[in-house]
Structure formats: C-alpha cells, structure tokens
C-alpha cells in the first residue's frame, strides 16, 4: 500500500511540473524546452501507469489464487461434513433399533419367556451400532489427520 501512495505522490508531482511547464510556456516563450519537459513528464507518467497496472495484475493474480484455494478447502470440508452426517445418521438408526430390541428383550425376560430370535437380533443390532460408532470415530480421525497434515509437513 505504501508503494501506491508513493506512486500517487510521484504522479501528483509530475502533474504539478506539467502545470508549471505550461505556465512557463506562456510566460517565457521557451516552447522547445517546455515541450521537452512536458514530453518527459508524460513518459514518466506512462511508466508509472505501467508499473501500477503490473502491480494491480500481480495483486489480482494472488487474490484469485487464494480464492481458488479457499474454494477447494470449502469443498473438501463440505465433503467431510457430508461423510460425518451420513455416519451419524447410521449411528442414530442403529441406536434406535438397539433400543427397540432391548425393550422387547426386557418385556420377554419380564414374562420369563426367552426368545432366541430377539437375542440374535439384539446381537446383530449391537454389532451394527458398534460398526457405525467405529465409522464415526474413523471419520473424526480422518478430519483430525487432514487438519494436522499441513502442520506436520511444515515441521
């Protein structure tokens, strides 16, 4: 930003010199000297404008690159969030089935009638719940490792 302020100051000074040259042209009659001075000031301003355009292009390129990186990071985080949501949905479903089956088992055991099918279903449901829990933990670990990877690469 300091460079832009410096360039603005130089531009202002050059315009002042042009104005002084025009005043001197009318007063002194040294048309050739004034014209040369004006041409030089014009060339200086063109060079300054070219520098400003190049710097602006560089800043825009950096901004575009940073924006692209951020968009990719947002897309990655969205995919990660979708994976976590799917895993949580599976976990909630498995837990709901497990609660229902456990309730049925309690009712059967309360009536002193054991049902091997309900016990089998309970075991299968519990295994599903454990798998869903493991998947949720793996998704969480993947998220942690993804965030730690850049830190480890820097070290």
DSSP file (Angstrom, degrees, kcal/mol; ACC not computed):
  #  RESIDUE AA STRUCTURE BP1 BP2  ACC     N-H-->O    O-->H-N    N-H-->O    O-->H-N    TCO  KAPPA ALPHA  PHI   PSI    X-CA   Y-CA   Z-CA
    1    1 A X     >        0   0    0      0, 0.0     4,-1.9     0, 0.0     5,-0.1   0.000 360.0 360.0 360.0 -33.6    0.0    0.0    0.0
    2    2 A X  H  >  +     0   0    0      1,-0.2     4,-2.3     2,-0.2     5,-0.1   0.853 360.0  56.0 -64.0 -34.7    2.9    2.3    0.7
    3    3 A X  H  > S+     0   0    0      2,-0.2     4,-2.6     1,-0.2    -1,-0.2   0.889 105.7  50.3 -64.4 -39.0    4.1    1.9   -2.9
    4    4 A X  H  > S+     0   0    0      2,-0.2     4,-2.4     1,-0.2    -2,-0.2   0.909 110.3  49.6 -66.2 -41.3    0.7    3.0   -4.2
    5    5 A X  H  X S+     0   0    0     -4,-1.9     4,-2.2     2,-0.2    -2,-0.2   0.900 111.4  49.8 -62.5 -40.4    0.9    6.1   -2.0
    6    6 A X  H  X S+     0   0    0     -4,-2.3     4,-2.5     2,-0.2    -2,-0.2   0.914 111.1  48.9 -64.5 -42.7    4.4    6.8   -3.3
    7    7 A X  H  X S+     0   0    0     -4,-2.6     4,-2.4     1,-0.2    -2,-0.2   0.881 109.9  51.4 -65.5 -37.5    3.2    6.4   -6.9
    8    8 A X  H  X S+     0   0    0     -4,-2.4     4,-2.4     2,-0.2    -1,-0.2   0.906 110.2  49.6 -64.2 -40.4    0.3    8.7   -6.3
    9    9 A X  H  X S+     0   0    0     -4,-2.2     4,-2.4     2,-0.2    -2,-0.2   0.920 111.6  48.3 -64.0 -43.4    2.7   11.3   -4.8
   10   10 A X  H  X S+     0   0    0     -4,-2.5     4,-2.4     1,-0.2    -2,-0.2   0.891 111.1  50.9 -64.1 -38.8    5.0   11.0   -7.8
   11   11 A X  H  X S+     0   0    0     -4,-2.4     4,-2.3     2,-0.2    -1,-0.2   0.917 110.3  49.1 -63.9 -43.3    2.0   11.3  -10.2
   12   12 A X  H  X S+     0   0    0     -4,-2.4     4,-2.1     1,-0.2    -2,-0.2   0.905 111.0  50.0 -62.9 -42.3    0.9   14.4   -8.4
   13   13 A X  H  X S+     0   0    0     -4,-2.4     4,-2.4     1,-0.2    -2,-0.2   0.907 109.9  50.6 -63.3 -41.6    4.4   15.9   -8.6
   14   14 A X  H  X S+     0   0    0     -4,-2.4     4,-2.3     1,-0.2    -1,-0.2   0.904 109.2  50.6 -64.0 -40.6    4.6   15.2  -12.3
   15   15 A X  H  X S+     0   0    0     -4,-2.3     4,-2.5     2,-0.2    -1,-0.2   0.881 109.2  52.1 -64.7 -36.2    1.3   16.9  -12.9
   16   16 A X  H  X S+     0   0    0     -4,-2.1     4,-2.7     2,-0.2    -2,-0.2   0.913 108.8  50.0 -63.4 -42.1    2.5   19.9  -10.9
   17   17 A X  H  X S+     0   0    0     -4,-2.4     4,-2.6     2,-0.2    -2,-0.2   0.893 109.6  51.3 -63.8 -38.2    5.6   20.0  -13.1
   18   18 A X  H  X S+     0   0    0     -4,-2.3     4,-2.4     2,-0.2    -2,-0.2   0.936 110.7  48.5 -62.4 -44.9    3.4   19.9  -16.2
   19   19 A X  H  X S+     0   0    0     -4,-2.5     4,-2.2     1,-0.2    -2,-0.2   0.913 112.3  48.1 -61.4 -42.3    1.3   22.7  -14.9
   20   20 A X  H  X S+     0   0    0     -4,-2.7     4,-2.9     1,-0.2    -1,-0.2   0.883 110.1  53.3 -64.6 -38.1    4.4   24.8  -14.1
   21   21 A X  H  X S+     0   0    0     -4,-2.6     4,-2.0     2,-0.2    -1,-0.2   0.897 108.8  48.6 -64.4 -39.2    5.7   24.0  -17.6
   22   22 A X  H  X S+     0   0    0     -4,-2.4     4,-1.9     2,-0.2    -2,-0.2   0.908 112.2  48.8 -66.6 -39.9    2.5   25.2  -19.1
   23   23 A X  H  X S+     0   0    0     -4,-2.2     4,-1.9     1,-0.2    -2,-0.2   0.921 113.0  47.9 -63.3 -42.5    2.7   28.4  -17.0
   24   24 A X  H  X>S+     0   0    0     -4,-2.9     4,-3.2     1,-0.2     5,-0.7   0.824 106.9  58.1 -67.1 -31.1    6.4   28.9  -18.1
   25   25 A X  H  X5S+     0   0    0     -4,-2.0     4,-1.1     1,-0.2    -1,-0.2   0.925 110.0  42.2 -64.7 -44.4    5.5   28.3  -21.7
   26   26 A X  H  <5S+     0   0    0     -4,-1.9    -1,-0.2     1,-0.2    -2,-0.2   0.866 122.9  38.8 -70.7 -34.5    3.0   31.1  -21.7
   27   27 A X  H  <5S+     0   0    0     -4,-1.9    -2,-0.2    -5,-0.2    -3,-0.2   0.873 125.8  29.2 -85.8 -39.1    5.3   33.5  -19.7
   28   28 A X  H  <5S-     0   0    0     -4,-3.2    -3,-0.2    -5,-0.2    -2,-0.1   0.773  84.4-136.2-100.4 -27.2    8.8   32.7  -21.1
   29   29 A X     << +     0   0    0     -4,-1.1     2,-2.2    -5,-0.7     3,-0.3   0.541  57.5 137.8  83.4   4.0    8.2   31.7  -24.6
   30   30 A X     >  +     0   0    0     -6,-0.5     4,-2.4     1,-0.2     5,-0.2  -0.471  20.3 161.2 -80.8  69.4   10.7   28.8  -24.3
   31   31 A X  H  >  +     0   0    0     -2,-2.2     4,-2.5     1,-0.2    -1,-0.2   0.866  65.7  51.2 -63.2 -40.8    8.4   26.5  -26.2
   32   32 A X  H  > S+     0   0    0     -3,-0.3     4,-2.2     2,-0.2    -1,-0.2   0.917 113.1  44.6 -67.0 -43.2   11.0   23.9  -27.1
   33   33 A X  H  > S+     0   0    0      2,-0.2     4,-2.3     1,-0.2    -2,-0.2   0.909 115.3  48.2 -67.6 -41.4   12.3   23.5  -23.5
   34   34 A X  H  X S+     0   0    0     -4,-2.4     4,-2.5     1,-0.2    -2,-0.2   0.890 111.0  51.1 -65.9 -38.8    8.8   23.4  -22.1
   35   35 A X  H  X S+     0   0    0     -4,-2.5     4,-2.5    -5,-0.2    -2,-0.2   0.908 110.3  48.8 -65.8 -41.2    7.7   20.8  -24.7
   36   36 A X  H  X S+     0   0    0     -4,-2.2     4,-2.4     2,-0.2    -2,-0.2   0.906 111.9  49.5 -64.4 -41.2   10.7   18.6  -23.9
   37   37 A X  H  X S+     0   0    0     -4,-2.3     4,-2.4     1,-0.2    -2,-0.2   0.903 111.5  49.1 -64.5 -40.7    9.9   18.9  -20.2
   38   38 A X  H  X S+     0   0    0     -4,-2.5     4,-2.6     2,-0.2    -2,-0.2   0.899 110.3  50.5 -65.3 -40.6    6.2   18.0  -20.9
   39   39 A X  H  X S+     0   0    0     -4,-2.5     4,-2.6     2,-0.2    -2,-0.2   0.916 110.9  49.1 -63.4 -42.1    7.2   15.0  -23.0
   40   40 A X  H  X S+     0   0    0     -4,-2.4     4,-2.5     2,-0.2    -2,-0.2   0.922 111.4  48.9 -63.9 -42.6    9.5   13.8  -20.3
   41   41 A X  H  X S+     0   0    0     -4,-2.4     4,-2.3     1,-0.2    -2,-0.2   0.894 111.0  51.1 -63.0 -39.5    6.7   14.2  -17.7
   42   42 A X  H  X S+     0   0    0     -4,-2.6     4,-2.2     2,-0.2    -2,-0.2   0.917 110.4  48.0 -63.9 -43.4    4.3   12.4  -20.0
   43   43 A X  H  X S+     0   0    0     -4,-2.6     4,-2.4     2,-0.2    -2,-0.2   0.897 110.4  52.7 -63.5 -40.3    6.8    9.5  -20.4
   44   44 A X  H  X S+     0   0    0     -4,-2.5     4,-2.4     1,-0.2    -1,-0.2   0.918 110.2  48.0 -60.3 -43.0    7.3    9.4  -16.6
   45   45 A X  H  X S+     0   0    0     -4,-2.3     4,-2.6     2,-0.2    -2,-0.2   0.869 109.5  52.3 -68.1 -36.5    3.6    9.1  -16.1
   46   46 A X  H  X S+     0   0    0     -4,-2.2     4,-2.4     2,-0.2    -1,-0.2   0.918 110.8  47.9 -64.1 -42.2    3.2    6.4  -18.7
   47   47 A X  H  X S+     0   0    0     -4,-2.4     4,-2.3     2,-0.2    -2,-0.2   0.914 112.3  49.3 -63.9 -42.6    5.9    4.4  -17.0
   48   48 A X  H  X S+     0   0    0     -4,-2.4     4,-2.5     1,-0.2    -2,-0.2   0.914 110.8  50.0 -62.7 -42.8    4.2    5.0  -13.6
   49   49 A X  H  X S+     0   0    0     -4,-2.6     4,-2.5     1,-0.2    -1,-0.2   0.899 109.9  50.9 -63.2 -40.2    0.9    3.9  -15.1
   50   50 A X  H  X S+     0   0    0     -4,-2.4     4,-2.2     2,-0.2    -1,-0.2   0.902 110.2  49.7 -64.4 -40.4    2.5    0.7  -16.5
   51   51 A X  H  X S+     0   0    0     -4,-2.3     4,-2.6     2,-0.2    -2,-0.2   0.924 111.1  49.2 -62.9 -44.0    4.0   -0.1  -13.1
   52   52 A X  H  X S+     0   0    0     -4,-2.5     4,-2.6     1,-0.2    -2,-0.2   0.905 110.3  50.4 -62.6 -41.5    0.7    0.4  -11.4
   53   53 A X  H  X S+     0   0    0     -4,-2.5     4,-2.3     2,-0.2    -1,-0.2   0.903 111.1  49.1 -63.8 -40.5   -1.0   -1.9  -13.9
   54   54 A X  H  X S+     0   0    0     -4,-2.2     4,-2.3     2,-0.2    -2,-0.2   0.917 112.3  47.6 -65.8 -42.5    1.6   -4.6  -13.4
   55   55 A X  H  X S+     0   0    0     -4,-2.6     4,-2.6     2,-0.2    -2,-0.2   0.904 111.5  50.9 -64.9 -40.6    1.2   -4.4   -9.6
   56   56 A X  H  X S+     0   0    0     -4,-2.6     4,-2.6     2,-0.2    -2,-0.2   0.901 109.6  50.6 -62.7 -41.2   -2.5   -4.5   -9.9
   57   57 A X  H  X S+     0   0    0     -4,-2.3     4,-2.4     2,-0.2    -2,-0.2   0.916 110.6  49.5 -62.7 -42.9   -2.3   -7.6  -12.1
   58   58 A X  H  X S+     0   0    0     -4,-2.3     4,-2.4     2,-0.2    -2,-0.2   0.924 111.9  47.7 -62.1 -45.3    0.0   -9.2   -9.6
   59   59 A X  H  X S+     0   0    0     -4,-2.6     4,-2.6     1,-0.2    -2,-0.2   0.917 112.2  49.8 -62.9 -43.1   -2.4   -8.5   -6.7
   60   60 A X  H  X S+     0   0    0     -4,-2.6     4,-2.5     2,-0.2    -1,-0.2   0.892 110.1  50.9 -63.5 -39.2   -5.3   -9.7   -8.7
   61   61 A X  H  X S+     0   0    0     -4,-2.4     4,-2.4     2,-0.2    -2,-0.2   0.919 111.6  47.2 -64.1 -43.2   -3.5  -13.0   -9.6
   62   62 A X  H  X S+     0   0    0     -4,-2.4     4,-2.7     2,-0.2     5,-0.2   0.920 112.5  50.1 -63.3 -42.7   -2.6  -13.5   -5.9
   63   63 A X  H  X S+     0   0    0     -4,-2.6     4,-2.4     1,-0.2    -2,-0.2   0.918 111.1  48.6 -62.1 -43.8   -6.2  -12.8   -4.9
   64   64 A X  H  X S+     0   0    0     -4,-2.5     4,-2.5     2,-0.2    -1,-0.2   0.908 111.6  49.7 -63.3 -42.5   -7.5  -15.3   -7.5
   65   65 A X  H  X S+     0   0    0     -4,-2.4     4,-2.2     2,-0.2    -2,-0.2   0.927 112.4  46.7 -63.1 -45.6   -5.1  -18.0   -6.4
   66   66 A X  H  X S+     0   0    0     -4,-2.7     4,-2.3     1,-0.2    -2,-0.2   0.891 111.9  51.6 -63.6 -39.1   -6.1  -17.5   -2.7
   67   67 A X  H  X S+     0   0    0     -4,-2.4     4,-2.4    -5,-0.2    -2,-0.2   0.912 109.0  50.2 -64.8 -42.5   -9.7  -17.6   -3.6
   68   68 A X  H  X S+     0   0    0     -4,-2.5     4,-2.2     2,-0.2    -2,-0.2   0.913 110.5  50.1 -61.8 -42.7   -9.3  -20.8   -5.6
   69   69 A X  H  X S+     0   0    0     -4,-2.2     4,-2.2     1,-0.2    -2,-0.2   0.914 111.1  49.0 -62.2 -42.6   -7.5  -22.4   -2.6
   70   70 A X  H  X S+     0   0    0     -4,-2.3     4,-2.6     1,-0.2    -2,-0.2   0.899 109.3  51.9 -65.0 -40.2  -10.3  -21.3   -0.3
   71   71 A X  H  X S+     0   0    0     -4,-2.4     4,-2.3     1,-0.2    -1,-0.2   0.906 110.2  48.9 -63.3 -40.6  -13.0  -22.7   -2.6
   72   72 A X  H  X S+     0   0    0     -4,-2.2     4,-2.3     2,-0.2    -1,-0.2   0.899 111.3  50.0 -64.7 -39.7  -11.2  -26.1   -2.7
   73   73 A X  H  X S+     0   0    0     -4,-2.2     4,-2.5     2,-0.2    -2,-0.2   0.902 110.1  50.4 -65.3 -40.4  -10.9  -26.1    1.1
   74   74 A X  H  X S+     0   0    0     -4,-2.6     4,-2.3     2,-0.2    -2,-0.2   0.918 110.7  49.2 -63.7 -42.6  -14.6  -25.3    1.4
   75   75 A X  H  X S+     0   0    0     -4,-2.3     4,-2.2     2,-0.2    -2,-0.2   0.907 111.3  49.6 -63.3 -41.1  -15.5  -28.2   -1.0
   76   76 A X  H  X S+     0   0    0     -4,-2.3     4,-2.4     1,-0.2    -2,-0.2   0.924 111.9  47.9 -63.0 -44.7  -13.2  -30.6    1.0
   77   77 A X  H  X S+     0   0    0     -4,-2.5     4,-2.5     1,-0.2    -1,-0.2   0.858 109.6  53.5 -66.1 -34.6  -14.8  -29.6    4.3
   78   78 A X  H  X S+     0   0    0     -4,-2.3     4,-2.5     2,-0.2    -1,-0.2   0.921 109.7  47.5 -65.7 -42.7  -18.3  -30.0    2.8
   79   79 A X  H  X S+     0   0    0     -4,-2.2     4,-2.2     2,-0.2    -2,-0.2   0.916 112.5  49.8 -63.1 -41.6  -17.5  -33.5    1.6
   80   80 A X  H  X S+     0   0    0     -4,-2.4     4,-2.2     1,-0.2    -2,-0.2   0.908 110.6  49.6 -63.5 -41.7  -16.1  -34.3    5.1
   81   81 A X  H  X S+     0   0    0     -4,-2.5     4,-2.7     2,-0.2    -2,-0.2   0.899 108.9  52.6 -64.3 -41.1  -19.2  -32.9    6.7
   82   82 A X  H  X S+     0   0    0     -4,-2.5     4,-2.4     2,-0.2    -1,-0.2   0.913 108.8  50.4 -61.0 -42.2  -21.4  -35.0    4.5
   83   83 A X  H  X S+     0   0    0     -4,-2.2     4,-2.3     1,-0.2    -2,-0.2   0.920 111.7  47.5 -61.5 -43.3  -19.4  -38.1    5.4
   84   84 A X  H  X S+     0   0    0     -4,-2.2     4,-2.7     1,-0.2    -2,-0.2   0.905 111.2  51.2 -65.4 -41.2  -19.8  -37.3    9.1
   85   85 A X  H  X S+     0   0    0     -4,-2.7     4,-2.3     2,-0.2    -2,-0.2   0.907 110.3  48.8 -63.3 -41.5  -23.6  -36.6    8.7
   86   86 A X  H  X S+     0   0    0     -4,-2.4     4,-2.3     2,-0.2    -1,-0.2   0.926 112.8  48.0 -63.2 -44.7  -24.1  -40.0    6.9
   87   87 A X  H  X S+     0   0    0     -4,-2.3     4,-2.4     1,-0.2    -2,-0.2   0.914 111.6  49.4 -63.4 -43.1  -22.2  -41.8    9.6
   88   88 A X  H  X S+     0   0    0     -4,-2.7     4,-2.7     2,-0.2    -1,-0.2   0.885 109.1  52.9 -64.0 -38.3  -24.1  -40.0   12.4
   89   89 A X  H  X S+     0   0    0     -4,-2.3     4,-2.3     2,-0.2    -1,-0.2   0.925 110.4  47.5 -62.5 -44.1  -27.4  -40.9   10.6
   90   90 A X  H  X S+     0   0    0     -4,-2.3     4,-2.6     1,-0.2    -2,-0.2   0.909 112.0  50.6 -62.2 -41.2  -26.4  -44.6   10.5
   91   91 A X  H  X S+     0   0    0     -4,-2.4     4,-2.5    41,-0.2    -2,-0.2   0.911 109.7  49.2 -64.9 -43.2  -25.4  -44.4   14.2
   92   92 A X  H  X S+     0   0    0     -4,-2.7     4,-2.3     2,-0.2    -1,-0.2   0.914 112.4  48.8 -62.6 -41.8  -28.7  -42.9   15.2
   93   93 A X  H  X S+     0   0    0     -4,-2.3     4,-2.4     2,-0.2    -2,-0.2   0.924 112.0  47.9 -63.7 -44.4  -30.6  -45.6   13.3
   94   94 A X  H  X S+     0   0    0     -4,-2.6     4,-2.3     1,-0.2    35,-0.2   0.902 112.4  49.4 -64.1 -40.1  -28.6  -48.4   14.8
   95   95 A X  H  X S+     0   0    0     -4,-2.5     4,-2.4     2,-0.2    -1,-0.2   0.885 110.0  51.0 -66.6 -37.5  -29.0  -47.0   18.3
   96   96 A X  H  X S+     0   0    0     -4,-2.3     4,-2.3     2,-0.2    -2,-0.2   0.930 111.7  47.2 -64.9 -44.3  -32.8  -46.6   17.8
   97   97 A X  H  X S+     0   0    0     -4,-2.4     4,-2.6     1,-0.2     5,-0.2   0.895 111.4  52.2 -63.1 -38.8  -33.0  -50.3   16.6
   98   98 A X  H  X S+     0   0    0     -4,-2.3     4,-2.5     2,-0.2    -2,-0.2   0.909 109.0  49.1 -64.4 -42.4  -31.0  -51.3   19.5
   99   99 A X  H  X S+     0   0    0     -4,-2.4     4,-2.1     2,-0.2    -2,-0.2   0.920 112.2  48.7 -62.9 -43.3  -33.2  -49.5   22.0
  100  100 A X  H  X S+     0   0    0     -4,-2.3     4,-2.1     1,-0.2    -2,-0.2   0.935 113.6  46.0 -61.9 -46.6  -36.3  -51.1   20.4
  101  101 A X  H  X S+     0   0    0     -4,-2.6     4,-2.5     1,-0.2    -1,-0.2   0.891 111.0  52.0 -66.7 -38.9  -34.9  -54.6   20.5
  102  102 A X  H  X S+     0   0    0     -4,-2.5     4,-2.5     2,-0.2    -1,-0.2   0.879 107.8  53.0 -64.1 -36.9  -33.7  -54.2   24.1
  103  103 A X  H  X S+     0   0    0     -4,-2.1     4,-2.2     2,-0.2    -2,-0.2   0.926 109.7  47.9 -63.4 -43.4  -37.1  -53.1   25.1
  104  104 A X  H  X S+     0   0    0     -4,-2.1     4,-2.6     1,-0.2    -2,-0.2   0.904 111.2  51.3 -63.4 -40.4  -38.6  -56.2   23.5
  105  105 A X  H  X S+     0   0    0     -4,-2.5     4,-2.9     2,-0.2     5,-0.2   0.909 108.9  50.5 -63.5 -41.3  -36.0  -58.3   25.3
  106  106 A X  H  X S+     0   0    0     -4,-2.5     4,-2.3     2,-0.2    -1,-0.2   0.909 111.1  49.0 -62.6 -40.8  -36.8  -56.8   28.6
  107  107 A X  H  X S+     0   0    0     -4,-2.2     4,-1.4     2,-0.2    -2,-0.2   0.929 113.4  46.4 -63.7 -44.3  -40.5  -57.5   28.0
  108  108 A X  H  <>S+     0   0    0     -4,-2.6     5,-2.9     1,-0.2    -2,-0.2   0.910 114.3  46.9 -64.5 -43.0  -39.8  -61.1   27.1
  109  109 A X  H ><5S+     0   0    0     -4,-2.9     3,-1.0     1,-0.2    -1,-0.2   0.842 108.1  56.6 -69.2 -32.3  -37.5  -61.6   30.1
  110  110 A X  H 3<5S+     0   0    0     -4,-2.3    -1,-0.2     1,-0.3    -2,-0.2   0.830 108.6  46.8 -65.9 -31.6  -40.0  -60.0   32.3
  111  111 A X  T 3<5S-     0   0    0     -4,-1.4    -1,-0.3     2,-0.2    -2,-0.2   0.374 116.0-120.0 -89.3   3.6  -42.5  -62.6   31.2
  112  112 A X  T < 5S+     0   0    0     -3,-1.0     2,-0.5     1,-0.2    -3,-0.2   0.815  76.4 123.9  60.5  32.8  -39.9  -65.3   31.7
  113  113 A X      < -     0   0    0     -5,-2.9     2,-0.3    -6,-0.2    -2,-0.2  -0.925  48.8-156.4-123.9 104.0  -40.0  -66.2   28.1
  114  114 A X        -     0   0    0     -2,-0.5     2,-0.6    -5,-0.1     3,-0.1  -0.623   2.0-158.0 -80.5 137.4  -36.7  -66.0   26.4
  115  115 A X     >  -     0   0    0     -2,-0.3     4,-2.0     1,-0.1     3,-0.3  -0.942   7.2-162.1-118.5 109.1  -36.8  -65.6   22.6
  116  116 A X  H  > S+     0   0    0     -2,-0.6     4,-2.5     1,-0.2     5,-0.2   0.844  92.1  57.3 -60.1 -33.1  -33.6  -66.7   20.8
  117  117 A X  H  > S+     0   0    0      2,-0.2     4,-2.8     1,-0.2    -1,-0.2   0.926 106.4  48.2 -63.8 -43.7  -34.5  -64.7   17.7
  118  118 A X  H  > S+     0   0    0     -3,-0.3     4,-2.5     2,-0.2    -1,-0.2   0.889 111.4  50.6 -64.0 -38.0  -34.8  -61.5   19.7
  119  119 A X  H  X S+     0   0    0     -4,-2.0     4,-2.2     2,-0.2    -1,-0.2   0.920 111.6  48.0 -64.8 -42.6  -31.4  -62.2   21.3
  120  120 A X  H  X S+     0   0    0     -4,-2.5     4,-2.5     2,-0.2    -2,-0.2   0.929 112.5  48.3 -62.0 -46.4  -29.9  -62.8   17.8
  121  121 A X  H  X S+     0   0    0     -4,-2.8     4,-2.8     1,-0.2     5,-0.2   0.893 110.3  53.1 -61.5 -39.8  -31.4  -59.6   16.5
  122  122 A X  H  X S+     0   0    0     -4,-2.5     4,-2.5     2,-0.2    -1,-0.2   0.917 109.8  47.4 -62.5 -42.8  -30.1  -57.7   19.6
  123  123 A X  H  X S+     0   0    0     -4,-2.2     4,-2.2     2,-0.2    -2,-0.2   0.916 113.5  47.5 -65.2 -43.3  -26.6  -59.0   18.9
  124  124 A X  H  X S+     0   0    0     -4,-2.5     4,-2.3     2,-0.2    -2,-0.2   0.909 113.2  48.5 -64.0 -41.8  -26.8  -58.1   15.2
  125  125 A X  H  X S+     0   0    0     -4,-2.8     4,-2.5     2,-0.2    -2,-0.2   0.900 110.2  51.4 -65.3 -40.2  -28.1  -54.6   16.1
  126  126 A X  H  X S+     0   0    0     -4,-2.5     4,-2.4     2,-0.2    -1,-0.2   0.895 109.2  50.8 -64.0 -39.2  -25.4  -54.1   18.6
  127  127 A X  H  X S+     0   0    0     -4,-2.2     4,-2.6     2,-0.2    -2,-0.2   0.908 109.5  50.8 -63.1 -41.6  -22.8  -55.1   16.0
  128  128 A X  H  X S+     0   0    0     -4,-2.3     4,-2.6     2,-0.2    -2,-0.2   0.911 110.4  49.6 -60.7 -42.2  -24.3  -52.6   13.6
  129  129 A X  H  X S+     0   0    0     -4,-2.5     4,-2.4   -35,-0.2    -2,-0.2   0.902 110.9  49.4 -64.2 -40.8  -24.1  -49.9   16.3
  130  130 A X  H  X S+     0   0    0     -4,-2.4     4,-2.6     2,-0.2    -2,-0.2   0.901 111.6  49.0 -65.4 -40.2  -20.5  -50.7   17.0
  131  131 A X  H  X S+     0   0    0     -4,-2.6     4,-2.8     2,-0.2    -2,-0.2   0.924 111.9  48.5 -64.7 -43.0  -19.7  -50.6   13.3
  132  132 A X  H  X S+     0   0    0     -4,-2.6     4,-2.3     2,-0.2   -41,-0.2   0.893 111.7  50.0 -64.3 -39.1  -21.4  -47.2   13.0
  133  133 A X  H  X S+     0   0    0     -4,-2.4     4,-2.5     2,-0.2    -1,-0.2   0.921 111.1  49.1 -63.9 -43.4  -19.6  -45.9   16.1
  134  134 A X  H  X S+     0   0    0     -4,-2.6     4,-2.7     1,-0.2    -2,-0.2   0.920 110.4  50.6 -62.1 -43.5  -16.3  -47.1   14.6
  135  135 A X  H  X S+     0   0    0     -4,-2.8     4,-2.5     2,-0.2    -1,-0.2   0.898 110.4  50.0 -61.0 -40.4  -17.1  -45.4   11.3
  136  136 A X  H  X S+     0   0    0     -4,-2.3     4,-2.2     2,-0.2    -1,-0.2   0.915 111.8  47.9 -64.1 -42.5  -17.9  -42.2   13.1
  137  137 A X  H  X S+     0   0    0     -4,-2.5     4,-2.5     2,-0.2    -2,-0.2   0.890 111.3  50.7 -66.0 -38.2  -14.6  -42.4   15.0
  138  138 A X  H  X S+     0   0    0     -4,-2.7     4,-2.7     2,-0.2    -2,-0.2   0.902 109.5  50.5 -65.6 -40.5  -12.7  -43.1   11.8
  139  139 A X  H  X S+     0   0    0     -4,-2.5     4,-2.1     2,-0.2    -2,-0.2   0.907 111.6  48.6 -62.7 -40.3  -14.4  -40.1   10.1
  140  140 A X  H  X S+     0   0    0     -4,-2.2     4,-2.3     2,-0.2    -2,-0.2   0.912 111.5  49.0 -65.7 -42.0  -13.4  -37.9   13.1
  141  141 A X  H  X S+     0   0    0     -4,-2.5     4,-3.0     2,-0.2     5,-0.2   0.898 109.3  52.7 -64.3 -40.2   -9.8  -39.3   13.0
  142  142 A X  H  X S+     0   0    0     -4,-2.7     4,-2.4     1,-0.2    -1,-0.2   0.908 109.3  49.7 -60.8 -41.2   -9.7  -38.5    9.2
  143  143 A X  H  X S+     0   0    0     -4,-2.1     4,-1.8     2,-0.2    -2,-0.2   0.911 112.4  47.3 -63.6 -42.3  -10.8  -35.0    9.9
  144  144 A X  H  X S+     0   0    0     -4,-2.3     4,-2.0     1,-0.2    -2,-0.2   0.933 113.3  47.8 -65.1 -45.5   -8.1  -34.6   12.6
  145  145 A X  H  X S+     0   0    0     -4,-3.0     4,-2.0     1,-0.2    -2,-0.2   0.878 109.0  54.3 -64.1 -37.3   -5.4  -36.0   10.4
  146  146 A X  H  X S+     0   0    0     -4,-2.4     4,-0.6    -5,-0.2    -1,-0.2   0.901 111.6  44.6 -62.5 -40.6   -6.4  -33.9    7.5
  147  147 A X  H  < S+     0   0    0     -4,-1.8     4,-0.5     1,-0.2    -1,-0.2   0.813 115.8  47.4 -73.3 -29.9   -6.1  -30.8    9.7
  148  148 A X  H  X S+     0   0    0     -4,-2.0     4,-2.5     1,-0.2     3,-0.3   0.742  92.0  80.0 -82.8 -23.5   -2.8  -31.9   11.2
  149  149 A X  H  X S+     0   0    0     -4,-2.0     4,-2.3     1,-0.2     5,-0.2   0.898  92.7  47.5 -55.3 -48.4   -1.1  -32.9    7.8
  150  150 A X  H  X S+     0   0    0     -4,-0.6     4,-1.6     1,-0.2    -1,-0.2   0.881 112.5  51.2 -61.6 -35.1   -0.1  -29.3    6.9
  151  151 A X  H  > S+     0   0    0     -4,-0.5     4,-1.5    -3,-0.3    -2,-0.2   0.901 111.1  47.2 -67.4 -40.1    1.3  -28.8   10.3
  152  152 A X  H  < S+     0   0    0     -4,-2.5    -2,-0.2     1,-0.2    -1,-0.2   0.866 109.6  53.4 -68.9 -36.2    3.4  -31.9   10.2
  153  153 A X  H  < S+     0   0    0     -4,-2.3    -1,-0.2    -5,-0.2    -2,-0.2   0.843 106.2  53.3 -67.9 -33.0    4.6  -31.1    6.7
  154  154 A X  H  <        0   0    0     -4,-1.6    -1,-0.2     1,-0.2    -2,-0.2   0.891 360.0 360.0 -66.8 -38.7    5.8  -27.7    7.9
  155  155 A X     <        0   0    0     -4,-1.5    -1,-0.2    -5,-0.1    -2,-0.2   0.478 360.0 360.0 -72.1 360.0    7.8  -29.3   10.7
